[in-house]
């Protein structure tokens, strides 16, 4: 059995400490200028503190540098990369080819994971970035099991898969909420904390979370993902880099959910994970998950032809 690596977002230094104590392998953190869709935008001092915390426990840190970099951001990116290298973060996520160019040009010792969000859908694309130096890739959340199965044997670098949390399905650089508010002549908050959502006129069960920040507008799938009952199959396929995203699950409950995935990981690594464990853990996750949000398998159990 291959070793499983469990990555979790963090919303505070205190939660990061709790997640490390729970047994997660990697903290996923960042700040608002260069990172996308984080539960919290940390200061540089906080990023340094959490990196030191992680390293003291033998864990690692991945920092989000996955924003689309406009010229004004590219003008300042080297200062941030210098800082991340100086504090010895273990990896960064990158989706902009301009940042990859800077990493190579200036010989940074910052291993990167390719993260172009919904566009990472084929082994050919992932392997191309592996040839350019990426150590892994964040798989699109819109890949069904049939596509993941075909992809598994062809990957030359690892593919990170979301096993819990919200699924991003669209990002627009345009301020869609601001434009809408201007159209209806109202002044409302556009941040994630506002808990805004879209619903299709003919399907009131749809609940597409939406918010706007300096990177544009972000829209999420109706169901959050919970792959606890599918972990054995994913591991058999070779997907052993798991991601827990707490952008819409906060506080102690997220730590408890992470603890359940740590337990599942250890049982799988020891060949002791059973369907009974999976269902017990699954029920507990559903109890801890925010009551206003639904859970499902995302695109995993869809046929490829069903995905438009």
Secondary structure as GFF3:
##gff-version 3
##sequence-region A 1 308
A	DSSP	beta_strand	5	9	.	.	.	ID=ss1
A	DSSP	alpha_helix	13	22	.	.	.	ID=ss2
A	DSSP	beta_strand	26	29	.	.	.	ID=ss3
A	DSSP	alpha_helix	44	56	.	.	.	ID=ss4
A	DSSP	beta_strand	60	65	.	.	.	ID=ss5
A	DSSP	alpha_helix	71	74	.	.	.	ID=ss6
A	DSSP	alpha_helix	77	86	.	.	.	ID=ss7
A	DSSP	beta_strand	91	94	.	.	.	ID=ss8
A	DSSP	alpha_helix	97	105	.	.	.	ID=ss9
A	DSSP	beta_strand	112	114	.	.	.	ID=ss10
A	DSSP	three_ten_helix	117	119	.	.	.	ID=ss11
A	DSSP	alpha_helix	123	131	.	.	.	ID=ss12
A	DSSP	beta_strand	136	138	.	.	.	ID=ss13
A	DSSP	alpha_helix	145	152	.	.	.	ID=ss14
A	DSSP	beta_strand	158	165	.	.	.	ID=ss15
A	DSSP	beta_strand	168	172	.	.	.	ID=ss16
A	DSSP	alpha_helix	176	184	.	.	.	ID=ss17
A	DSSP	three_ten_helix	192	194	.	.	.	ID=ss18
A	DSSP	beta_strand	197	200	.	.	.	ID=ss19
A	DSSP	beta_strand	203	213	.	.	.	ID=ss20
A	DSSP	beta_strand	216	220	.	.	.	ID=ss21
A	DSSP	beta_strand	223	226	.	.	.	ID=ss22
A	DSSP	three_ten_helix	228	230	.	.	.	ID=ss23
A	DSSP	alpha_helix	231	237	.	.	.	ID=ss24
A	DSSP	beta_strand	241	244	.	.	.	ID=ss25
A	DSSP	alpha_helix	251	269	.	.	.	ID=ss26
A	DSSP	alpha_helix	275	288	.	.	.	ID=ss27
A	DSSP	beta_strand	294	296	.	.	.	ID=ss28
A	DSSP	three_ten_helix	304	306	.	.	.	ID=ss29
###
